[in-house]
Amino acid sequence: QVQLVESGGGLVQAGGSLRLSCAASGRTFGLYVLGWFRQAPGKEREFVAGIRWSTTITYYQDSVKGRFTIARDNAEDIVYLQMNSLKPEDTAVYYCAASEIYGLTWSRADNYGYWGQGTQLTVSS
């Protein structure tokens, strides 16, 4: 089992920055990818960014490329999502998710077997 705990959400003005954290614990040695998803009210959960657990390979949704950066602190098993130039449309609950599936389609939420509780990001205009 893997446990994921997110932190760092909050309220920020448009154009501002915020960093989310996801602390992973348990059987993390078997993980393949750790990703961030988000879900806005009335919308489907969508993939934001992901990172291969054992490498620096990353993958981003087009709408966040150049603004968001995902990175891992290997020593602490923490994955960060640095979010810059935030827009009101970034407002959502952000979820950390982990997958053990080799070669998965990163953007499919059903490929991730472990989820955090979510953290709210609100970007005001």
C-alpha positions, 0 to 999 in steps of 0.5 A: 500500500501507498499513502499520499498526503497533499499540502500547499493549497490556498487562495492566490491572485491571478498571476501569482504562484503556489507550490503543492506538495505530495508526500508518499509513504509505504511501498513506494519502491514499486511506483512507476509514475506519480501524477497531479490531477485536478477537478473543478466544480462540474467538470471531469477530473483532468491530468495536470502533470506527472513524473516517473518515480525513478527518473526525471521524465515528466509529462504535462497537460498542454494548458500548464506547460511553461507555467507548472513544474513537477519535481521530486525530492528523492531523499524525502519521497515528496513530489512538488508541483510548482505553479506560476502565472496562475489563472482563474481557470486553474481553480480546482481541487488538486489530487496527487495520484500514484501508479504502479503500471509500467507504460501506462497512459499518464493522463488516464485517471483509472491507471492510478491506484493510489490517491491523496485526499485533495487540496483546494486551489482558488485563483482570484481574478 
